[in-house]
């Protein structure tokens, strides 16, 4: 298994190469040069596997034995998932009106990103310890990524992590989960802007090949292929749990998956699984920041004039950067075309998809957009009918379920990306109540540490100097 860039300028990379990268040197994103196929026989053999066992099988497809031996790979995955609060790390709940919800938020920071982040951090530590190296992780976050990334590497001697979050645009709990992490290897910045604003200087820093090489600079955003790889297991697990195994020779049943969508990492993982041969019907559900919805509906892949603050802040995103991976797959791996399209988008913030590419996108992806009122409506109804509380991001998917009831014989799953405990204000606005767990109640009593990035500052230069300083201190 080798990896290449979506923009045709880099190829033949190992898993270790892409694990230790952010964007590729040509500005693109790493993808496998060839996707493995999953036969009906393979899917049948995987039906009785636990989530952890299934995840190991997925990782073996993309991580060669000579890079991480199988026994060590299984140990790394087991260790990564050992701190989750439910036995198999994830949980599937089935509610009234055929509403099935896959809970992915049982990690330490109560968000789905803990699953991929913890595994990726363990892979990272494996290579760093083996090679006696140090890495600096640079992460921009719209809410949950930062705290999950911090928790995954907290206190590791081999890693420093620099996290930038949009000040005033995330919940208090999300912010405190980052700023109360005062370990020596954690460096948190609050930026006066949106998560899309933050992505601009980060792209420039990762495009500096010398900086990346000298400081072993890498990303734990879903820019990192390892994150996407682990997230493919979510879709495989849901499929195997919610569909019946047909007799040999029969057509495999279809599963529709409703996915709350921001940076489009989960949707990309689902599309990769679909390309590997699993019959998924994917629905990207967004809030008022509807660029993915507009792209599917009309081919208009253009940013709005500003990012709208909603009750689902982790998907308040106007630059769904993982869509580049989707466009690359749909185009038949045409890296030069993708490079042209994405450079135009980055330059003008506007892009009209070529008609054929738009047609291909519509054939594999549906979409919908939900207002804050719709989010609150879904939260209330789910509680009233099931006494089951959902977070506002999960409500974006559940709203679609309520608006489009499932037909007899069909299979559907809603992805639950975060715990409602992290979004107390939205829960209260829905007229509902919850008692925060002690681990969250104590956050506002802890010491905090955070540096400010004002709008007038040169964010790229400030972060560059900080990265240089980290290496200088580590080498002194």
Secondary structure, 3 states (H helix, E strand, C coil): CCEEECCCCCCCECHHHHHCCCCCCCCCCEEECCCCCCCHHHHHHHCCCCHHHHHHHHHHHHCCCCCCCHHHHHHHHHHHCCCCCCCCCCEEEEECCCEEEEECCCCCCCECHHHHHHHHHHHHHHHHHHHCCCEEEEEEECCHHHHHHHHHHCCCCCEEEEEEEECCCCCHHHHHHHHCCCCCCEEEEEECCCHHHHHHHHHHHHCCHHHHHHHCEECCCCCCHHHHHHHHHHHHHHHHHHCCCCCCCCCCCCEEEEEECCCCHHHHHHHHHHHCCCCEEEEEEECCCCHHHHHHHHCECCCCCCCCCCCCHHHCCCCCCCHHHHHHHHCCCCHHHHHHHHHHHHHHCCCECCHHHHHHHHHHEEEEECCHHHHHHHHHHHHHHHCCCCCHHHHHHHHHHHHCCCCCCCCEEEEECECHHHCHHHHHHCCCCCCCCHHHHCHHHCCCCCEEECCCCCHHHHHHHHHHHHHHHHHC
